[in-house]
Amino acid sequence: MVNYLSGLVFVILLLIGAALVIPIGLGHPIPAVVLGAVWLLGDVILSSAIQMAAQWERAVVFRLGRFRNVRGPGVFLIAPLIDQFRRVDTRVQAIQISRQQVITKDNVPVSVDGVLFFKVDSAADAIIKVQDYHFAISQYARTSLRDVIGQMTLDQLLSEREQIERAIAAHVEKDTKDWGLEVVGIRMEDIDMPEELKKMMSRQASAEREKRATITKAEGDKEAAVNLAAAARTMRESPGAMQLRTLQTIDGLGPTSSNTVVLAVPVEIIDSLVQFGRALRDSGSISPGPLDR
């Protein structure tokens, strides 16, 4: 954040000094020059003492090389010439984890990249305990990603992506917490595999889909067979069911002259006729027919 307040104070003091020095310089040039130089030096020192930090910033102040305190947000004062400070951004920051090749637990080479999200939890620790916390945490995320994925199989890497990301984040945060950093999360962007392995997985997925389709069709055929068997049992147990079904079929044909209707006589009726014929034969009313031969 640009410190406009310090610049504004410098300009105001400079104008005041000019208003004081110019009248003196008209009669006494040398004292005016000395006074102007002293005023300008004091202006620079005083304006540099006024500093400002944004809402998302913290200033780590050092006095004569030793840590003094953390200032901000807002306006704060430092002792010119003996105090120095470092600004630290406390917002969530994203660092790209460059692509690297990793060998999974089942010896499959994969290329993985990702993004690390973190924020500074302690500005003093982030400045004092590590030289460059951006670079340090990015390198630690790379090694943690390689270590965690190396303990997983390819199937786990593809199916348990969120669990692996959480494991990597926990691994990184565990060892960087002392640096004053908080890991918000890690996201793996792309997992690239050899072309041969991609083709094999594609064929496996296709075979799995065909297997599921075959199983579904077999289950449908089985269910249809069960329903047909149940209908057959119902018709066998109810003598009038077959006649009713026959009448429904005839009604569904419609009054079309081109239709040839063949009526199936139920077995029960044929059996009744045979028994009736035998009874007549036994009584001597008729001679034996072809049904009795």
C-alpha positions as CSV (number, residue, x, y, z in Angstrom):
1,M,0.0,0.0,0.0
2,V,1.4,3.4,-1.0
3,N,1.9,5.7,2.0
4,Y,0.2,8.9,0.9
5,L,0.0,10.3,4.4
6,S,3.8,10.4,4.7
7,G,4.1,12.2,1.4
8,L,1.4,14.7,2.4
9,V,3.1,15.5,5.6
10,F,6.4,16.1,3.7
11,V,4.8,18.5,1.3
12,I,3.0,20.5,4.0
13,L,6.2,20.8,6.1
14,L,8.1,21.8,2.9
15,L,5.7,24.6,2.2
16,I,5.9,25.8,5.7
17,G,9.6,25.8,5.6
18,A,9.6,27.7,2.3
19,A,7.3,30.3,3.7
20,L,9.8,30.8,6.6
21,V,13.1,30.7,4.7
22,I,12.2,32.8,1.7
23,P,11.7,36.1,3.7
24,I,14.9,35.5,5.6
25,G,16.8,34.8,2.4
26,L,16.0,38.2,1.0
27,G,18.2,39.9,3.6
28,H,20.5,37.1,4.9
29,P,21.2,34.5,2.1
30,I,23.7,32.3,4.0
31,P,21.6,31.8,7.2
32,A,18.6,31.2,5.0
33,V,20.4,28.4,3.1
34,V,21.5,26.8,6.3
35,L,18.0,27.0,7.8
36,G,16.5,25.6,4.6
37,A,18.9,22.6,4.6
38,V,18.2,21.9,8.3
39,W,14.4,22.3,7.7
40,L,14.5,19.9,4.7
41,L,16.4,17.3,6.7
42,G,14.0,17.5,9.6
43,D,11.1,17.3,7.1
44,V,12.4,14.1,5.6
45,I,13.0,12.5,9.0
46,L,9.7,13.5,10.5
47,S,7.6,12.4,7.4
48,S,9.4,9.0,7.3
49,A,8.3,8.4,10.9
50,I,4.6,8.3,9.8
51,Q,3.7,5.0,8.2
52,M,0.5,3.3,7.2
53,A,-0.6,-0.4,6.8
54,A,-3.7,-1.6,4.9
55,Q,-6.4,-3.7,6.6
56,W,-4.8,-6.9,5.2
57,E,-1.2,-5.9,6.1
58,R,1.0,-6.1,9.2
59,A,4.3,-4.3,9.7
60,V,7.0,-6.3,11.6
61,V,9.2,-3.6,13.2
62,F,12.9,-4.0,14.0
63,R,14.9,-1.6,16.1
64,L,18.6,-1.7,15.6
65,G,18.2,-5.2,14.1
66,R,16.2,-6.6,17.0
67,F,12.5,-7.5,16.8
68,R,10.4,-4.9,18.5
69,N,6.7,-5.5,17.7
70,V,4.1,-5.9,15.0
71,R,2.1,-2.8,13.9
72,G,-1.0,-2.2,11.8
73,P,-3.5,-2.0,10.4
74,G,-3.8,1.8,10.1
75,V,-1.3,4.6,10.9
76,F,1.7,3.9,13.1
77,L,4.9,5.7,14.0
78,I,8.5,4.4,13.9
79,A,11.7,6.0,15.1
80,P,13.5,7.2,11.9
81,L,17.0,5.9,11.2
82,I,16.9,3.3,14.0
83,D,13.7,1.4,13.1
84,Q,13.1,-0.7,10.0
85,F,10.0,-2.7,9.2
86,R,8.8,-5.4,6.8
87,R,5.2,-5.5,5.4
88,V,3.4,-8.9,5.4
89,D,0.3,-9.7,3.5
90,T,-2.2,-11.7,5.6
91,R,-4.7,-12.5,2.9
92,V,-5.1,-16.0,1.4
93,Q,-2.4,-16.5,-1.2
94,A,-2.2,-19.0,-4.0
95,I,1.1,-20.7,-5.1
96,Q,1.3,-22.9,-8.2
97,I,2.8,-26.3,-7.5
98,S,4.8,-27.1,-10.7
99,R,4.2,-30.4,-12.5
100,Q,6.3,-33.3,-11.3
101,Q,6.5,-37.0,-12.0
102,V,5.5,-39.3,-9.1
103,I,5.6,-43.1,-8.9
104,T,2.5,-44.6,-7.2
105,K,2.5,-47.5,-4.8
106,D,1.7,-49.9,-7.6
107,N,4.7,-48.5,-9.7
108,V,2.6,-46.4,-12.2
109,P,4.3,-43.2,-13.3
110,V,2.0,-40.2,-13.2
111,S,2.5,-36.4,-13.6
112,V,0.8,-34.2,-11.1
113,D,0.5,-30.5,-10.6
114,G,-1.6,-28.4,-8.3
115,V,-2.3,-25.2,-6.3
116,L,-1.5,-24.4,-2.7
117,F,-3.7,-21.9,-0.8
118,F,-2.2,-20.5,2.5
119,K,-2.2,-17.4,4.6
120,V,0.2,-15.8,7.2
121,D,-1.1,-16.4,10.7
122,S,1.9,-14.9,12.5
123,A,3.7,-12.1,10.7
124,A,6.6,-12.1,13.1
125,D,7.3,-15.8,12.7
126,A,7.0,-15.6,8.9
127,I,9.7,-13.0,8.7
128,I,12.0,-14.1,11.5
129,K,11.9,-18.0,11.3
130,V,12.2,-18.5,7.5
131,Q,14.1,-16.5,4.9
132,D,11.4,-16.6,2.1
133,Y,8.2,-18.2,3.3
134,H,6.7,-18.2,-0.2
135,F,9.5,-20.2,-1.7
136,A,9.8,-22.4,1.4
137,I,6.2,-23.5,1.6
138,S,6.0,-24.1,-2.2
139,Q,9.0,-26.5,-2.0
140,Y,7.5,-28.2,1.0
141,A,4.2,-28.7,-0.8
142,R,6.0,-30.3,-3.7
143,T,7.8,-32.8,-1.5
144,S,4.7,-33.6,0.5
145,L,2.7,-34.1,-2.6
146,R,5.3,-36.6,-3.9
147,D,5.5,-38.4,-0.5
148,V,1.7,-38.8,-0.1
149,I,0.9,-39.9,-3.6
150,G,3.8,-42.4,-3.5
151,Q,1.9,-44.2,-0.7
152,M,-1.3,-44.5,-2.8
153,T,-2.2,-46.8,-5.7
154,L,-3.4,-45.5,-9.0
155,D,-7.0,-46.4,-8.2
156,Q,-6.8,-44.6,-4.9
157,L,-5.3,-41.5,-6.6
158,L,-8.2,-41.4,-9.1
159,S,-11.1,-42.2,-6.8
160,E,-10.0,-40.7,-3.5
161,R,-8.8,-37.3,-4.8
162,E,-10.3,-35.2,-2.0
163,Q,-8.9,-37.4,0.8
164,I,-5.4,-37.2,-0.8
165,E,-5.6,-33.4,-1.0
166,R,-6.6,-33.2,2.7
167,A,-3.7,-35.5,3.6
168,I,-1.2,-33.4,1.7
169,A,-2.6,-30.2,3.3
170,A,-2.3,-31.7,6.8
171,H,1.2,-32.9,6.0
172,V,2.3,-29.4,4.9
173,E,0.6,-27.5,7.7
174,K,2.1,-29.8,10.4
175,D,5.7,-28.8,9.5
176,T,5.1,-25.2,8.5
177,K,2.9,-24.1,11.4
178,D,6.1,-23.0,13.3
179,W,6.7,-20.6,10.4
180,G,3.5,-18.7,11.2
181,L,1.7,-20.0,8.2
182,E,-1.7,-21.6,7.9
183,V,-2.5,-23.9,5.0
184,V,-6.1,-23.3,3.7
185,G,-6.0,-26.2,1.2
186,I,-4.4,-27.9,-1.7
187,R,-6.0,-28.7,-5.0
188,M,-4.5,-31.2,-7.6
189,E,-5.3,-29.7,-11.0
190,D,-4.2,-32.4,-13.4
191,I,-3.2,-36.0,-13.2
192,D,-1.6,-37.2,-16.4
193,M,-0.8,-40.9,-17.1
194,P,1.0,-42.7,-20.0
195,E,-1.0,-43.1,-23.2
196,E,-0.9,-46.9,-23.0
197,L,-2.4,-46.8,-19.6
198,K,-5.1,-44.4,-20.8
199,K,-6.1,-46.8,-23.6
200,M,-6.2,-49.8,-21.2
201,M,-8.4,-47.9,-18.8
202,S,-10.7,-46.9,-21.7
203,R,-11.0,-50.5,-22.8
204,Q,-11.7,-51.6,-19.2
205,A,-14.4,-48.9,-18.8
206,S,-16.0,-50.0,-22.1
207,A,-16.0,-53.7,-21.0
208,E,-17.5,-52.7,-17.6
209,R,-20.3,-50.8,-19.4
210,E,-21.0,-53.9,-21.6
211,K,-21.0,-56.1,-18.6
212,R,-23.6,-53.9,-16.8
213,A,-25.8,-53.8,-19.9
214,T,-25.7,-57.6,-20.2
215,I,-26.6,-58.0,-16.5
216,T,-29.4,-55.5,-16.8
217,K,-30.9,-57.4,-19.9
218,A,-30.6,-60.7,-18.1
219,E,-32.4,-59.4,-15.1
220,G,-35.1,-58.0,-17.4
221,D,-35.5,-61.3,-19.1
222,K,-35.7,-63.1,-15.8
223,E,-38.4,-60.8,-14.5
224,A,-40.4,-61.2,-17.7
225,A,-40.2,-65.0,-17.4
226,V,-41.4,-64.8,-13.8
227,N,-44.3,-62.7,-14.8
228,L,-45.2,-65.1,-17.7
229,A,-45.1,-68.0,-15.3
230,A,-47.3,-66.2,-12.8
231,A,-49.8,-65.4,-15.6
232,A,-49.8,-69.1,-16.7
233,R,-50.5,-70.3,-13.2
234,T,-53.3,-67.8,-12.8
235,M,-55.0,-69.0,-16.0
236,R,-54.5,-72.7,-15.1
237,E,-56.1,-72.1,-11.7
238,S,-59.0,-70.1,-13.1
239,P,-60.9,-72.0,-15.9
240,G,-62.7,-68.8,-17.1
241,A,-59.4,-66.8,-17.4
242,M,-58.5,-68.4,-20.7
243,Q,-61.9,-67.8,-22.2
244,L,-61.7,-64.1,-21.0
245,R,-58.3,-63.7,-22.6
246,T,-59.5,-65.3,-25.8
247,L,-62.4,-62.8,-26.0
248,Q,-60.1,-59.9,-25.3
249,T,-57.8,-61.0,-28.2
250,I,-60.7,-61.3,-30.6
251,D,-62.0,-57.8,-29.5
252,G,-58.5,-56.4,-30.2
253,L,-58.4,-57.7,-33.8
254,G,-61.1,-55.2,-34.9
255,P,-63.7,-55.6,-37.6
256,T,-61.3,-56.1,-40.5
257,S,-62.4,-58.4,-43.3
258,S,-58.8,-59.4,-44.1
259,N,-58.2,-60.8,-40.7
260,T,-58.5,-64.6,-40.4
261,V,-59.4,-65.6,-36.9
262,V,-58.5,-69.0,-35.5
263,L,-60.2,-69.8,-32.3
264,A,-58.4,-72.1,-29.8
265,V,-60.8,-74.4,-28.1
266,P,-59.8,-74.8,-24.4
267,V,-58.6,-78.2,-23.4
268,E,-61.3,-78.4,-20.7
269,I,-64.1,-78.2,-23.4
270,I,-62.4,-81.0,-25.4
271,D,-62.2,-83.2,-22.3
272,S,-65.8,-82.6,-21.5
273,L,-66.8,-83.5,-25.1
274,V,-64.7,-86.7,-24.9
275,Q,-66.3,-87.7,-21.6
276,F,-69.8,-87.0,-23.0
277,G,-69.1,-89.1,-26.1
278,R,-67.9,-92.0,-24.0
279,A,-71.0,-91.8,-21.9
280,L,-73.2,-92.0,-25.0
281,R,-71.2,-94.9,-26.3
282,D,-71.5,-96.8,-23.0
283,S,-75.3,-96.3,-23.1
284,G,-75.3,-97.6,-26.7
285,S,-76.7,-94.5,-28.3
286,I,-73.7,-94.0,-30.6
287,S,-71.0,-96.2,-32.1
288,P,-67.3,-95.8,-31.1
289,G,-65.7,-92.8,-32.8
290,P,-62.1,-91.7,-33.6
291,L,-61.7,-90.2,-30.1
292,D,-62.0,-93.6,-28.6
293,R,-59.5,-95.4,-30.8
